[in-house]
Amino acid sequence: MELMKCPQCGSQFPENTRKCPVCDYILDGSGYYEPESDISQYEPPYGSVYEERPEQTGGTGLAIASMVLGIVAIVLTCLFIGILPGIVGLVLGIVSIAKDKPGKGMAVAGIVTSAIGIVLFFLMFAVILAIPT
């Protein structure tokens, strides 16, 4: 059995093999090896590393503040002070979306968590009032 040498990586393999076992290049019949897979799969999804990226205008501060205050509102609802961060978080989230600032996902999360905190506050308040003394 004669061995062939892969021109790409230099490894040796049996002559009847159509694919190099080391670098996965296949023999196309003319003695020339071609890659089995597309090399573009190894390129970064956003293009070249040296490619300029668009500059974001403004910050995500309002969206982050809205999300944090919404989470704080849910946590502090059990202490009956969750309404304050809930209202502020709701307002900041709405302002962030209205001004079309970056971080829309965080702003939506802030609006949702703030609303949940406010609703939980009123539910706990209603349960407290419903308990007979």
Contacts in CASP RR format, 6 or more apart in sequence:
PFRMAT RR
TARGET T0000
AUTHOR 0000-0000-0000
METHOD contacts of the structure
MODEL  1
MELMKCPQCGSQFPENTRKCPVCDYILDGSGYYEPESDISQYEPPYGSVY
EERPEQTGGTGLAIASMVLGIVAIVLTCLFIGILPGIVGLVLGIVSIAKD
KPGKGMAVAGIVTSAIGIVLFFLMFAVILAIPT
1 14 0 8 1.000
1 15 0 8 1.000
2 14 0 8 1.000
2 15 0 8 1.000
3 12 0 8 1.000
3 13 0 8 1.000
3 14 0 8 1.000
3 15 0 8 1.000
4 12 0 8 1.000
4 13 0 8 1.000
4 14 0 8 1.000
4 15 0 8 1.000
4 17 0 8 1.000
5 11 0 8 1.000
5 12 0 8 1.000
6 12 0 8 1.000
6 13 0 8 1.000
6 20 0 8 1.000
6 22 0 8 1.000
6 23 0 8 1.000
6 25 0 8 1.000
6 33 0 8 1.000
7 32 0 8 1.000
7 33 0 8 1.000
8 20 0 8 1.000
8 23 0 8 1.000
8 25 0 8 1.000
8 33 0 8 1.000
9 20 0 8 1.000
9 22 0 8 1.000
9 23 0 8 1.000
9 25 0 8 1.000
10 22 0 8 1.000
11 20 0 8 1.000
11 21 0 8 1.000
11 22 0 8 1.000
11 23 0 8 1.000
13 20 0 8 1.000
13 21 0 8 1.000
17 27 0 8 1.000
18 26 0 8 1.000
18 27 0 8 1.000
19 25 0 8 1.000
19 26 0 8 1.000
19 27 0 8 1.000
19 36 0 8 1.000
20 26 0 8 1.000
20 33 0 8 1.000
24 35 0 8 1.000
24 36 0 8 1.000
24 37 0 8 1.000
25 33 0 8 1.000
25 34 0 8 1.000
25 35 0 8 1.000
25 36 0 8 1.000
26 33 0 8 1.000
26 34 0 8 1.000
26 36 0 8 1.000
27 33 0 8 1.000
28 34 0 8 1.000
46 53 0 8 1.000
56 102 0 8 1.000
57 102 0 8 1.000
58 101 0 8 1.000
58 102 0 8 1.000
59 101 0 8 1.000
59 102 0 8 1.000
60 101 0 8 1.000
60 102 0 8 1.000
60 103 0 8 1.000
60 106 0 8 1.000
61 96 0 8 1.000
61 101 0 8 1.000
62 92 0 8 1.000
62 93 0 8 1.000
62 95 0 8 1.000
62 96 0 8 1.000
62 99 0 8 1.000
62 101 0 8 1.000
62 107 0 8 1.000
63 92 0 8 1.000
63 93 0 8 1.000
63 96 0 8 1.000
63 101 0 8 1.000
63 102 0 8 1.000
63 103 0 8 1.000
63 104 0 8 1.000
63 105 0 8 1.000
63 106 0 8 1.000
63 107 0 8 1.000
63 110 0 8 1.000
64 106 0 8 1.000
65 89 0 8 1.000
65 92 0 8 1.000
66 89 0 8 1.000
66 90 0 8 1.000
66 92 0 8 1.000
66 93 0 8 1.000
66 96 0 8 1.000
66 106 0 8 1.000
66 107 0 8 1.000
66 109 0 8 1.000
66 110 0 8 1.000
66 111 0 8 1.000
66 114 0 8 1.000
67 106 0 8 1.000
67 107 0 8 1.000
67 109 0 8 1.000
67 110 0 8 1.000
67 113 0 8 1.000
69 85 0 8 1.000
69 86 0 8 1.000
69 88 0 8 1.000
69 89 0 8 1.000
69 92 0 8 1.000
69 110 0 8 1.000
69 114 0 8 1.000
70 85 0 8 1.000
70 86 0 8 1.000
70 89 0 8 1.000
70 90 0 8 1.000
70 110 0 8 1.000
70 113 0 8 1.000
70 114 0 8 1.000
70 116 0 8 1.000
70 117 0 8 1.000
71 110 0 8 1.000
71 113 0 8 1.000
72 82 0 8 1.000
72 85 0 8 1.000
72 86 0 8 1.000
73 82 0 8 1.000
73 83 0 8 1.000
73 84 0 8 1.000
73 85 0 8 1.000
73 86 0 8 1.000
73 89 0 8 1.000
73 113 0 8 1.000
73 114 0 8 1.000
73 116 0 8 1.000
73 117 0 8 1.000
73 118 0 8 1.000
73 121 0 8 1.000
74 82 0 8 1.000
74 113 0 8 1.000
74 116 0 8 1.000
74 117 0 8 1.000
74 120 0 8 1.000
76 82 0 8 1.000
76 85 0 8 1.000
77 117 0 8 1.000
77 120 0 8 1.000
77 121 0 8 1.000
77 124 0 8 1.000
78 124 0 8 1.000
80 121 0 8 1.000
80 124 0 8 1.000
80 125 0 8 1.000
82 117 0 8 1.000
82 118 0 8 1.000
82 121 0 8 1.000
83 117 0 8 1.000
83 118 0 8 1.000
83 121 0 8 1.000
85 114 0 8 1.000
86 114 0 8 1.000
86 117 0 8 1.000
86 118 0 8 1.000
87 114 0 8 1.000
87 118 0 8 1.000
88 114 0 8 1.000
89 110 0 8 1.000
89 111 0 8 1.000
89 114 0 8 1.000
90 110 0 8 1.000
90 111 0 8 1.000
90 114 0 8 1.000
90 115 0 8 1.000
90 118 0 8 1.000
92 107 0 8 1.000
92 110 0 8 1.000
93 107 0 8 1.000
93 108 0 8 1.000
93 110 0 8 1.000
93 111 0 8 1.000
93 114 0 8 1.000
94 111 0 8 1.000
96 103 0 8 1.000
96 104 0 8 1.000
96 107 0 8 1.000
97 104 0 8 1.000
97 107 0 8 1.000
97 108 0 8 1.000
97 111 0 8 1.000
101 107 0 8 1.000
END
